[in-house]
């Protein structure tokens, strides 16, 4: 009888563990939002962009990059620019600062992930570090957020607001008053296809193109 009770207790614990696992998956951060930029006068700085998030994957679409979009895999700190019309993709590097900050973060230590993304983009080559100092809380677009005073690896001061539920930046304001907001946040599962680079796309390497040009008749060595 005692053995039966022990087995029943064991199966109950296993069931609770599995339930907790699936609840965790269900509560994982998945949402879409508009990216809205305003200048120091509070006026729109251009048409809105779009961000889609599914756990560690992020897709960013901005109007200033026509004909392409960015895909981020924050689990590996990788960021790519994808151009469907040419069926190519390439490392994003420093082509957009958004790929370094619009990533899932630890709400208690956002600078750690931003530092990793900056390092992958080559923005820390001079040894700069992201530095964050928690300064309070605020309501951003009706959602609770943790506010940080932050300094980028290139010594640019910002105030950053992190939504602890989404584990994501929802507002960024530079010291000269430029603001980036996530608006119209819609929580829910996102199509997996949004975050996939088709297998038929080729990876473009600008360095390889430069080497090809160097071997051509149009290359002129710069004066030393």
Legacy VTK file of the C-alpha trace (Angstrom):
# vtk DataFile Version 3.0
C-alpha trace
ASCII
DATASET POLYDATA
POINTS 224 float
0.000 0.000 0.000
2.835 2.363 0.942
4.509 1.592 -2.395
1.310 2.477 -4.282
1.119 5.823 -2.485
4.748 6.557 -3.341
4.120 5.746 -7.011
1.007 7.928 -7.038
2.983 10.807 -5.517
5.771 10.316 -8.074
3.335 10.447 -10.998
1.713 13.564 -9.531
5.092 15.305 -9.322
5.895 14.310 -12.912
2.524 15.650 -14.084
3.137 18.951 -12.279
6.580 19.244 -13.860
5.185 18.701 -17.359
2.340 21.134 -16.732
4.815 23.779 -15.570
6.873 23.168 -18.715
3.910 23.712 -21.040
2.706 26.743 -19.114
6.182 28.227 -19.514
6.011 27.643 -23.268
2.540 29.174 -23.463
3.720 32.262 -21.597
6.841 32.719 -23.728
7.151 36.164 -25.260
5.348 36.308 -28.596
3.967 39.547 -29.968
3.970 42.103 -32.767
4.143 45.897 -32.525
4.604 49.090 -34.511
7.971 50.860 -34.264
7.259 54.594 -33.986
9.996 57.236 -33.941
9.548 60.871 -32.915
11.989 63.775 -32.917
12.829 66.141 -30.074
9.718 68.206 -30.878
7.473 65.159 -30.513
6.770 65.019 -34.244
6.896 61.755 -36.240
10.376 61.121 -37.585
9.035 59.029 -40.453
6.610 56.219 -41.266
6.304 53.480 -38.617
8.131 50.185 -38.858
7.146 46.778 -37.543
8.631 44.246 -35.133
7.617 40.619 -34.662
8.890 38.532 -31.754
8.674 34.809 -31.102
10.768 33.699 -28.129
14.415 34.204 -29.221
13.556 35.214 -32.802
12.898 38.782 -33.937
11.945 40.275 -37.293
12.332 44.030 -37.867
10.875 45.910 -40.829
11.735 49.596 -41.201
10.723 52.039 -43.971
14.291 53.328 -44.332
15.402 49.887 -45.578
13.263 49.367 -48.661
13.030 45.894 -50.116
14.403 44.056 -47.102
14.083 43.231 -43.436
16.168 42.083 -40.480
16.072 38.664 -38.810
17.621 38.214 -35.367
18.366 35.016 -33.495
19.154 36.286 -30.015
19.990 32.779 -28.790
23.134 32.945 -30.945
23.444 36.769 -31.049
23.126 36.614 -34.842
21.488 39.317 -36.965
20.937 39.237 -40.724
19.613 41.567 -43.393
17.422 39.740 -45.921
16.662 41.052 -49.415
13.967 38.847 -51.028
14.126 40.503 -54.476
17.717 39.293 -54.859
17.244 36.130 -52.814
20.227 36.964 -50.635
20.990 37.659 -46.994
24.016 39.060 -45.189
25.281 39.768 -41.693
23.517 42.896 -40.450
26.552 44.151 -38.508
25.986 47.884 -37.828
23.528 48.539 -40.659
20.791 49.295 -38.114
21.117 50.080 -34.386
17.696 48.487 -33.869
19.157 45.000 -34.343
21.306 45.604 -31.261
18.549 46.731 -28.873
15.289 45.196 -30.123
16.054 41.771 -28.704
14.729 39.779 -25.731
16.546 40.785 -22.538
16.702 39.987 -18.851
14.547 42.788 -17.328
16.943 42.877 -14.355
20.070 43.108 -16.533
19.274 44.269 -20.100
22.795 45.513 -20.783
24.201 41.984 -20.821
22.272 41.039 -23.979
22.765 44.454 -25.600
26.497 44.060 -25.047
26.468 40.644 -26.719
24.577 41.981 -29.743
26.896 45.011 -29.980
29.895 42.699 -29.899
28.466 40.590 -32.718
27.880 43.747 -34.764
31.446 44.947 -34.250
30.356 47.980 -32.217
32.619 47.141 -29.281
35.935 46.996 -31.147
37.234 49.973 -29.158
36.484 48.176 -25.903
33.284 50.049 -25.059
30.660 48.496 -22.777
26.919 48.920 -22.328
26.230 50.251 -18.826
22.769 50.221 -17.216
21.530 51.834 -14.011
17.977 51.106 -12.888
16.208 54.372 -12.077
12.557 53.471 -11.500
9.306 52.326 -13.048
6.793 53.837 -15.442
3.656 53.094 -17.453
4.422 52.942 -21.169
1.495 52.486 -23.559
-0.575 51.219 -20.641
2.006 48.624 -19.617
4.295 48.541 -16.597
7.944 49.043 -17.467
11.285 49.236 -15.687
13.318 52.331 -16.556
17.096 52.399 -16.935
19.660 55.073 -17.507
21.939 53.455 -20.074
25.159 54.312 -21.903
26.086 52.534 -25.146
29.606 51.268 -26.026
30.075 54.507 -27.972
29.206 56.607 -24.908
25.740 57.614 -26.134
23.371 58.206 -23.208
19.832 56.828 -23.352
16.872 56.185 -21.125
15.492 52.710 -21.793
12.206 51.193 -20.653
11.863 47.394 -20.418
8.534 45.578 -20.213
9.193 42.777 -17.661
6.373 40.624 -19.067
7.518 40.845 -22.686
11.189 40.982 -21.575
11.688 43.533 -24.316
12.488 47.198 -24.834
9.279 49.234 -25.288
10.749 52.750 -25.324
14.170 54.274 -25.944
14.951 57.985 -25.602
18.295 59.534 -26.481
19.743 62.466 -24.578
18.810 64.756 -27.489
15.120 63.846 -27.239
14.673 61.314 -30.054
12.226 58.601 -28.970
11.562 55.104 -30.324
8.332 53.516 -29.059
6.683 50.153 -29.530
2.978 50.857 -30.031
-0.092 48.724 -30.722
1.483 45.722 -29.005
-0.453 42.586 -29.905
0.439 39.526 -27.849
-0.001 36.097 -29.399
1.745 33.405 -31.470
3.575 34.600 -34.562
3.935 32.612 -37.833
7.229 30.700 -37.851
7.747 31.685 -41.507
8.325 35.308 -40.458
11.635 34.329 -38.876
12.936 31.909 -41.494
15.441 32.621 -44.256
14.528 30.390 -47.220
17.083 27.662 -47.881
17.286 28.802 -51.514
18.719 32.220 -50.495
22.473 32.745 -50.769
24.593 34.490 -48.171
26.212 37.600 -49.592
29.705 38.467 -48.370
30.771 42.069 -49.185
34.417 41.155 -48.597
34.232 38.545 -51.348
32.801 41.162 -53.735
35.689 43.515 -52.918
38.188 40.750 -53.681
36.500 40.126 -57.046
36.631 43.848 -57.871
40.309 43.990 -56.867
41.062 41.341 -59.480
39.244 43.314 -62.173
40.431 46.142 -64.431
38.381 48.766 -62.581
40.271 48.504 -59.259
42.701 51.286 -58.433
44.924 50.886 -55.399
44.479 53.787 -52.944
47.442 56.089 -52.398
49.444 55.185 -49.320
LINES 1 225
224 0 1 2 3 4 5 6 7 8 9 10 11 12 13 14 15 16 17 18 19 20 21 22 23 24 25 26 27 28 29 30 31 32 33 34 35 36 37 38 39 40 41 42 43 44 45 46 47 48 49 50 51 52 53 54 55 56 57 58 59 60 61 62 63 64 65 66 67 68 69 70 71 72 73 74 75 76 77 78 79 80 81 82 83 84 85 86 87 88 89 90 91 92 93 94 95 96 97 98 99 100 101 102 103 104 105 106 107 108 109 110 111 112 113 114 115 116 117 118 119 120 121 122 123 124 125 126 127 128 129 130 131 132 133 134 135 136 137 138 139 140 141 142 143 144 145 146 147 148 149 150 151 152 153 154 155 156 157 158 159 160 161 162 163 164 165 166 167 168 169 170 171 172 173 174 175 176 177 178 179 180 181 182 183 184 185 186 187 188 189 190 191 192 193 194 195 196 197 198 199 200 201 202 203 204 205 206 207 208 209 210 211 212 213 214 215 216 217 218 219 220 221 222 223
